[in-house]
């Protein structure tokens, strides 16, 4: 899991997502095929997948996927877990040997629930209790990194091309109703297992193509609310901003989008008075949450997904629909690779969110 240090191999980033609105689950083969088509947008320094609905038999527990550099790190984290949680199952995540992946970390998963007495004394919700424990481990426990900690979901990522990561983690053996994928070109951080996308918190996951120039302002804003941005990457702050605005501030997704990818002031001044007033209020209250710079993202969560471009669409994003399935990708070809003739295909405008929700459920 150690960080790679070296010169950058200039390339690009690729993102892809497949979502079944009825919650019907399907294997990881299609998402691997989709992201593999965009191999030239990556450089082998990071690939990964988020999968939702893969652990129905443990749906009430938080599924923690963890990378360890060594056995001592595992012992330390398990000691912490045994003090703060009830562990219903702990096991090594199944993988297969690949020439492309020479020295992977130790990769384990734990299904946990908060210790009732400690939770009651903390005066926290169980979600917040888990968040604080995860941030403590990722910031303070050397040689350990929690890659995901949501319920009935998991992240599978590492240093390789995404199709190699999919084969390594045997994703054809998993069934999910939402898959997202990423092929990475590290922009400001070296390639290492924890630094690959997706980035997560609870059941939020983000895959991201682009660069957030407002990282410093976003990071300081989040730290005011107790978030520890320990990974030094812009994608981490995007994940935490959604957690803050939706889970903590209870904002609906349509308002969160207006905070993160707000129209230009010149556009706001041309709006009707009521609409302009709403945008001005959001900019005044959540101005430090505004994401500047080129980006396209796919946010996964337990109830569906959200895809979003920056306000002037400096990164590509394509959407297609076929019956109950929604496809999102950096390139149209990546969608047609798994859905040759979609019923509908379109290119969202900059700042225009594409929201997919499970039938009967909303965030």
C-alpha positions as CSV (number, residue, x, y, z in Angstrom):
1,X,0.0,0.0,0.0
2,X,3.0,2.3,0.2
3,X,2.9,5.4,-1.9
4,X,4.7,5.5,-5.2
5,X,7.0,8.4,-5.8
6,X,8.1,9.2,-9.3
7,X,7.4,11.4,-12.4
8,X,3.9,11.6,-13.6
9,X,2.7,9.8,-16.7
10,X,0.5,12.4,-18.3
11,X,-2.8,10.8,-19.3
12,X,-6.5,11.4,-18.2
13,X,-9.2,10.0,-16.0
14,X,-12.2,7.8,-16.8
15,X,-15.4,7.4,-14.9
16,X,-18.4,5.0,-15.5
17,X,-21.5,4.0,-13.7
18,X,-24.4,1.6,-14.2
19,X,-27.6,1.8,-12.1
20,X,-30.8,-0.3,-12.0
21,X,-33.7,1.8,-10.7
22,X,-35.6,-1.3,-9.6
23,X,-32.8,-2.4,-7.4
24,X,-32.2,-5.6,-9.5
25,X,-28.6,-6.7,-8.9
26,X,-26.1,-7.8,-11.6
27,X,-22.5,-8.8,-11.6
28,X,-19.4,-6.6,-12.0
29,X,-18.6,-7.9,-15.5
30,X,-20.5,-5.0,-17.3
31,X,-18.8,-2.2,-15.4
32,X,-15.4,-3.7,-15.9
33,X,-16.1,-4.0,-19.6
34,X,-17.2,-0.3,-19.7
35,X,-14.3,1.2,-17.9
36,X,-11.7,-1.0,-19.7
37,X,-12.7,0.6,-23.0
38,X,-11.3,3.9,-21.7
39,X,-7.9,2.4,-20.8
40,X,-6.1,5.2,-22.6
41,X,-7.5,7.7,-20.2
42,X,-5.7,6.0,-17.3
43,X,-2.0,5.2,-16.6
44,X,-2.1,2.2,-14.3
45,X,-1.6,4.2,-11.1
46,X,-5.1,3.7,-9.9
47,X,-8.4,2.0,-10.6
48,X,-11.4,1.1,-8.5
49,X,-15.0,0.3,-8.1
50,X,-17.9,1.0,-5.7
51,X,-20.7,-1.6,-5.5
52,X,-24.1,-1.2,-3.8
53,X,-26.3,-4.1,-2.6
54,X,-23.4,-6.7,-2.4
55,X,-23.9,-7.7,1.2
56,X,-27.7,-8.3,1.7
57,X,-27.0,-10.9,4.4
58,X,-25.2,-8.3,6.4
59,X,-27.3,-5.3,5.5
60,X,-27.6,-3.9,9.0
61,X,-23.9,-3.8,9.6
62,X,-21.3,-1.4,8.4
63,X,-19.0,-3.2,6.0
64,X,-15.4,-1.9,6.5
65,X,-12.9,-2.7,3.7
66,X,-9.4,-2.1,5.0
67,X,-5.9,-2.1,3.6
68,X,-3.0,-3.0,5.9
69,X,0.7,-2.6,5.2
70,X,1.7,-5.2,7.8
71,X,0.3,-7.4,10.5
72,X,1.0,-5.0,13.3
73,X,-1.4,-2.5,11.7
74,X,-4.1,-5.1,11.5
75,X,-3.6,-6.0,15.2
76,X,-3.9,-2.4,16.2
77,X,-7.1,-1.7,14.2
78,X,-8.7,-5.0,15.4
79,X,-7.9,-4.0,19.0
80,X,-9.6,-0.6,18.4
81,X,-12.6,-2.3,16.7
82,X,-13.0,-4.7,19.6
83,X,-13.2,-1.8,22.0
84,X,-15.7,0.3,20.0
85,X,-17.7,-2.1,18.0
86,X,-19.4,-5.5,17.9
87,X,-17.8,-7.5,15.0
88,X,-20.1,-10.0,13.4
89,X,-17.6,-11.2,10.8
90,X,-14.0,-10.6,10.0
91,X,-12.3,-12.1,6.9
92,X,-9.7,-11.5,4.2
93,X,-11.3,-10.3,1.0
94,X,-11.0,-12.9,-1.8
95,X,-8.5,-11.9,-4.6
96,X,-6.7,-13.7,-7.4
97,X,-3.0,-13.5,-8.2
98,X,-2.2,-11.2,-11.2
99,X,1.2,-10.4,-12.7
100,X,0.1,-6.7,-13.0
101,X,-0.3,-6.5,-9.2
102,X,2.9,-7.6,-7.6
103,X,2.8,-6.6,-3.9
104,X,-0.8,-5.8,-2.7
105,X,-1.5,-4.9,0.9
106,X,-3.3,-7.2,3.3
107,X,-7.0,-6.6,2.4
108,X,-9.7,-7.4,5.0
109,X,-13.3,-6.7,5.6
110,X,-15.3,-6.4,8.8
111,X,-19.0,-6.3,9.4
112,X,-19.4,-4.1,12.5
113,X,-22.0,-2.4,14.6
114,X,-21.3,0.2,17.3
115,X,-21.0,-1.0,20.9
116,X,-24.3,0.0,22.5
117,X,-22.9,1.3,25.8
118,X,-20.1,3.4,24.1
119,X,-22.7,4.7,21.6
120,X,-25.0,5.9,24.3
121,X,-22.2,7.6,26.2
122,X,-21.1,9.4,23.1
123,X,-24.5,11.1,22.5
124,X,-23.8,10.5,18.8
125,X,-25.9,8.9,16.1
126,X,-24.4,5.6,15.0
127,X,-23.5,7.1,11.6
128,X,-21.5,9.9,13.3
129,X,-19.9,7.5,15.7
130,X,-18.7,5.4,12.8
131,X,-17.5,8.5,10.9
132,X,-15.4,9.7,13.9
133,X,-13.9,6.2,14.4
134,X,-13.0,5.9,10.7
135,X,-11.4,9.3,10.5
136,X,-9.4,8.5,13.7
137,X,-8.0,5.3,12.2
138,X,-7.2,6.8,8.8
139,X,-5.4,9.8,10.4
140,X,-3.6,8.1,13.3
141,X,-3.1,4.4,12.6
142,X,0.0,4.0,10.5
143,X,-0.1,1.2,7.9
144,X,-3.9,1.0,7.9
145,X,-6.5,2.6,5.7
146,X,-10.2,2.2,5.7
147,X,-11.3,2.2,2.0
148,X,-15.0,2.0,2.7
149,X,-17.4,1.7,5.6
150,X,-21.0,1.9,4.3
151,X,-23.8,-0.6,4.8
152,X,-24.5,-3.1,2.1
153,X,-21.8,-1.7,-0.1
154,X,-18.1,-1.8,-0.6
155,X,-15.1,-0.3,-2.5
156,X,-12.5,-2.3,-4.4
157,X,-9.5,-0.3,-5.5
158,X,-5.8,-0.3,-5.9
159,X,-2.7,0.6,-8.0
160,X,-3.3,-0.9,-11.5
161,X,-5.6,-0.3,-14.4
162,X,-9.3,-0.6,-13.4
163,X,-9.9,-3.8,-15.4
164,X,-6.9,-5.4,-13.6
165,X,-8.4,-4.3,-10.2
166,X,-11.7,-5.8,-11.2
167,X,-10.1,-9.1,-12.1
168,X,-7.9,-9.0,-9.0
169,X,-10.9,-8.6,-6.7
170,X,-13.1,-11.1,-8.6
171,X,-15.9,-8.7,-9.1
172,X,-17.7,-11.1,-11.4
173,X,-18.6,-12.9,-8.1
174,X,-20.5,-9.9,-6.7
175,X,-24.0,-8.7,-7.4
176,X,-25.0,-5.0,-7.1
177,X,-27.7,-2.7,-8.2
178,X,-25.3,0.2,-8.6
179,X,-21.7,0.0,-9.8
180,X,-19.3,3.0,-10.3
181,X,-15.8,2.8,-11.7
182,X,-12.7,4.9,-12.1
183,X,-9.5,4.7,-14.1
184,X,-7.0,7.1,-12.5
185,X,-4.4,9.6,-13.6
186,X,-3.1,11.0,-10.3
187,X,-3.0,14.8,-10.7
188,X,-1.5,16.1,-7.4
189,X,-0.9,12.9,-5.4
190,X,1.2,9.8,-6.2
191,X,-0.5,6.5,-7.0
192,X,-1.0,4.3,-3.9
193,X,-3.7,1.9,-2.9
194,X,-5.6,4.2,-0.6
195,X,-5.3,7.1,-3.0
196,X,-7.2,5.3,-5.8
197,X,-10.8,6.2,-6.4
198,X,-13.6,5.8,-5.3
199,X,-13.3,7.9,-2.1
200,X,-15.9,7.2,0.5
201,X,-17.5,8.0,3.8
202,X,-20.4,5.8,5.1
203,X,-22.3,4.9,2.0
204,X,-21.2,7.9,0.0
205,X,-18.7,7.2,-2.8
206,X,-17.1,9.6,-5.3
207,X,-15.4,8.9,-8.6
208,X,-13.9,12.0,-10.1
209,X,-12.3,13.2,-13.3
210,X,-10.7,16.7,-13.0
211,X,-9.0,18.9,-10.5
212,X,-10.6,21.0,-7.7
213,X,-8.7,24.3,-7.4
214,X,-10.8,25.4,-4.4
215,X,-9.4,22.5,-2.3
216,X,-7.9,24.7,0.3
217,X,-11.1,26.7,0.9
218,X,-13.2,23.5,0.9
219,X,-10.9,21.8,3.3
220,X,-10.9,24.6,5.8
221,X,-14.7,24.8,5.6
222,X,-15.0,21.1,6.3
223,X,-12.6,21.2,9.2
224,X,-14.9,23.7,10.9
225,X,-17.4,20.8,11.2
226,X,-14.9,18.3,12.5
227,X,-13.9,16.5,9.3
228,X,-10.2,15.4,9.0
229,X,-8.9,15.7,5.5
230,X,-5.9,13.4,5.9
231,X,-5.5,12.2,2.3
232,X,-4.5,15.5,0.8
233,X,-6.7,15.0,-2.3
234,X,-9.4,17.1,-3.8
235,X,-11.7,14.1,-4.3
236,X,-11.8,13.5,-0.5
237,X,-13.3,16.9,0.1
238,X,-16.1,16.3,-2.5
239,X,-17.1,13.2,-0.6
240,X,-17.2,15.0,2.7
241,X,-19.1,18.0,1.3
242,X,-21.9,15.7,0.3
243,X,-21.9,14.1,3.7
244,X,-22.0,17.5,5.4
245,X,-24.7,19.1,3.3
246,X,-27.0,16.0,3.0
247,X,-26.5,14.0,6.2
248,X,-25.7,16.8,8.6
249,X,-27.4,19.9,7.1
250,X,-30.4,17.9,5.7
251,X,-30.3,19.7,2.4
252,X,-32.1,18.0,-0.6
253,X,-29.8,17.0,-3.5
254,X,-31.1,19.7,-5.8
255,X,-29.9,22.4,-3.3
256,X,-26.6,20.7,-2.7
257,X,-25.9,20.9,-6.4
258,X,-26.7,24.6,-6.3
259,X,-24.1,25.0,-3.5
260,X,-21.3,22.9,-5.1
261,X,-21.8,23.9,-8.8
262,X,-23.6,27.3,-8.5
263,X,-24.2,29.4,-11.5
264,X,-22.0,32.4,-12.2
265,X,-23.0,35.7,-10.6
266,X,-23.7,37.1,-14.0
267,X,-26.2,34.3,-14.6
268,X,-27.8,34.8,-11.2
269,X,-28.4,38.5,-11.9
270,X,-30.5,37.5,-15.0
271,X,-32.8,35.1,-13.1
272,X,-36.3,35.8,-11.8
273,X,-36.3,37.5,-8.4
274,X,-37.4,34.5,-6.4
275,X,-34.9,32.1,-8.0
276,X,-32.1,34.6,-7.8
277,X,-32.8,35.1,-4.1
278,X,-32.5,31.4,-3.5
279,X,-29.1,31.2,-5.3
280,X,-27.8,34.3,-3.5
281,X,-28.8,32.8,-0.1
282,X,-27.0,29.5,-0.9
283,X,-23.9,31.3,-2.1
284,X,-23.9,33.4,1.1
285,X,-24.3,30.5,3.5
286,X,-22.3,27.8,1.7
287,X,-19.9,29.8,-0.4
288,X,-16.9,27.9,0.9
289,X,-18.5,24.7,-0.4
290,X,-18.4,25.9,-4.0
291,X,-16.2,23.6,-6.2
292,X,-14.0,25.5,-8.6
293,X,-12.0,23.9,-11.4
294,X,-12.8,21.3,-14.1
295,X,-14.6,18.2,-12.9
296,X,-17.1,15.5,-13.6
297,X,-18.2,13.2,-10.8
298,X,-20.4,10.3,-10.0
299,X,-21.7,10.2,-6.5
300,X,-23.0,6.8,-5.3
301,X,-25.2,6.3,-2.3
302,X,-27.6,3.7,-0.9
303,X,-30.6,5.1,-2.7
304,X,-29.0,5.8,-6.1
305,X,-26.5,8.1,-7.7
306,X,-25.9,11.7,-8.8
307,X,-23.7,12.7,-11.8
308,X,-22.5,16.3,-12.2
309,X,-20.2,18.5,-14.4
310,X,-18.5,21.7,-13.4
311,X,-20.4,24.8,-14.4
312,X,-18.8,25.3,-17.8
313,X,-18.4,21.7,-18.6
314,X,-14.6,21.3,-18.8
315,X,-14.8,17.6,-18.3
316,X,-16.9,15.1,-20.4
317,X,-20.0,13.4,-19.1
318,X,-22.5,11.2,-21.1
319,X,-25.7,9.7,-19.9
320,X,-27.9,6.9,-21.5
321,X,-31.1,5.1,-20.4
322,X,-32.4,1.7,-21.5
323,X,-35.6,0.5,-19.7
324,X,-34.8,0.5,-16.0
325,X,-31.0,1.0,-16.3
326,X,-29.1,4.3,-16.4
327,X,-25.6,4.5,-17.7
328,X,-23.1,7.3,-17.1
329,X,-19.5,7.6,-18.4
330,X,-16.8,9.9,-19.6
331,X,-17.3,8.6,-23.2
332,X,-20.2,7.5,-25.2
333,X,-18.3,4.5,-26.5
334,X,-17.9,3.2,-22.9
335,X,-21.7,3.1,-22.7
336,X,-22.3,1.6,-26.1
337,X,-19.8,-1.1,-25.2
338,X,-22.3,-2.6,-22.7
339,X,-25.5,-1.1,-24.1
340,X,-25.2,-0.8,-27.9
341,X,-28.5,0.9,-28.7
342,X,-29.8,2.8,-25.7
343,X,-33.4,4.2,-25.8
344,X,-32.0,7.7,-24.8
345,X,-28.6,9.2,-24.9
346,X,-27.7,12.8,-23.9
347,X,-25.0,15.1,-22.7
348,X,-25.9,17.1,-19.5
349,X,-25.1,20.8,-19.5
350,X,-22.5,22.2,-17.1
351,X,-23.8,22.3,-13.6
352,X,-26.9,20.2,-14.5
353,X,-27.2,17.2,-12.1
354,X,-28.3,13.8,-13.3
355,X,-30.1,12.1,-10.4
356,X,-31.1,8.4,-10.4
357,X,-33.1,7.0,-7.5
358,X,-34.3,3.6,-6.5
359,X,-38.0,3.3,-7.1
360,X,-39.8,4.1,-3.9
361,X,-36.8,5.6,-2.2
362,X,-35.1,9.0,-2.2
363,X,-32.2,10.5,-0.4
